[in-house]
Amino acid sequence: MIDLFSDTHTVPDDGMRRAMADAEVGDEQLGEDPTTLRLEERVAALFGKEAALFLPTGSMCNKVAIGALTRPGDAVVCDHLAHTYRFEGGGPAALFGVVFEPIVALKGHFTPEQLGAVMNRGNVYQPRTSLVYLEQTHNFAGGTVWPIEQYEAVCTTARDHGAAVCTDGARVLNAVAASGIGPQRWAEPVDAIWIDFSKGLGGPGGAAIAGSAEFIAAATRFKYLLGGAMRQSGFLAAAALYGLDHNMERLADDQTNAARLASGLAELGLVVSPPESNMAFCEPPPGSTAVEFVAELAAVGVRTSVVAGRIRMVTHLGVTAADIETALGLIAGLVKAA
Ligand SMILES: *Cc1c(COP(=O)(O)O)cnc(C)c1O
């Protein structure tokens, strides 16, 4: 099976497993797990922020950021397909009493004008807009990469209205590979930014959020509140460090593979959105629905998924350039048969 379902399906390789087995560990809740501390310093430096915090999941990064940067009754602005709005079980509302103000934006990237139009700081009738959420890359809008000028401009608009900004950077390192613009530049205009270790970096779990020392102190309180504080988390942190050391540069290969996949699909006559990172999205062939086509693909050995009505194919370290050619051959057989 060629697994294009998600980069979350990457599994630790032998080197990562050895790094985990050899990790130096202690009690994380007491600040005594040396490998976790090392990872937090590494992530803070990666983003040029004062501090970072290791958490079990990316979803919890979003929760601690919302906890730290809002008050109950506040509004959080995001794109209408944002992960934290649509795909986290309503957690931000349930846990922190926020309402979302979703913007319908092209590719998940709203404009400073769209943002300015929904910001409220003075009107007592409306929720106070205290936080703006950006997603880089934007998952459900197609693995899209914010153009840097637009990203910086919306951050300025947010700040002009007195709101904080958090970047859901589950795949921000894919955006770095795609844009050639480094992590610090994406981090600079925002209050908080995080990365996931269980996606393209190949780890089994864990994520880390970076920001000012003051933000991280507030986020740490919510880590405990949510039950996210661990014990010998160094085993996971060791995998994350290994991922940063060995699997960050190669994210560019995933980009190349996604581009090749998309051009091959287009040659087969399928309607494809040009990939901006490690995801290719296409429409089902005429006469077939996305759900039917995904089932047909699975039956010939290519695992994909339906996301926002289209077929999503994600490249990652478990998929080689040769696998892409094999997948294209299998898909060609299906399309020709139809
Ligand atoms: C995967 C993902 C998350 C959630 O991360 P988990 O580690 O699975 O909890 C949040 N935001 C985006 C954009 C994602 O792709």
The ligand as an SDF file (V2000), in Angstrom:
LIG
                    3D

 15 15  0  0  0  0  0  0  0  0999 V2000
   -2.4900   17.9060   12.6220 C   0  0  0  0  0  0  0  0  0  0  0  0
   -2.8840   19.3130   12.8280 C   0  0  0  0  0  0  0  0  0  0  0  0
   -3.2190   19.7870   14.0920 C   0  0  0  0  0  0  0  0  0  0  0  0
   -3.3330   18.8790   15.2950 C   0  0  0  0  0  0  0  0  0  0  0  0
   -2.1360   18.2860   15.6560 O   0  0  0  0  0  0  0  0  0  0  0  0
   -2.1630   16.9130   16.4950 P   0  0  0  0  0  0  0  0  0  0  0  0
   -0.7410   16.7220   16.8650 O   0  0  0  0  0  0  0  0  0  0  0  0
   -2.7120   15.8720   15.5790 O   0  0  0  0  0  0  0  0  0  0  0  0
   -3.0420   17.1450   17.6750 O   0  0  0  0  0  0  0  0  0  0  0  0
   -3.5150   21.1220   14.2250 C   0  0  0  0  0  0  0  0  0  0  0  0
   -3.4660   21.9530   13.1770 N   0  0  0  0  0  0  0  0  0  0  0  0
   -3.1480   21.5180   11.9490 C   0  0  0  0  0  0  0  0  0  0  0  0
   -3.0970   22.4990   10.8180 C   0  0  0  0  0  0  0  0  0  0  0  0
   -2.8660   20.1920   11.7120 C   0  0  0  0  0  0  0  0  0  0  0  0
   -2.6000   19.7700   10.4820 O   0  0  0  0  0  0  0  0  0  0  0  0
  1  2  1  0
  2  3  1  0
  2 14  2  0
  3  4  1  0
  3 10  2  0
  4  5  1  0
  5  6  1  0
  6  7  2  0
  6  8  1  0
  6  9  1  0
 10 11  1  0
 11 12  2  0
 12 13  1  0
 12 14  1  0
 14 15  1  0
M  END
$$$$
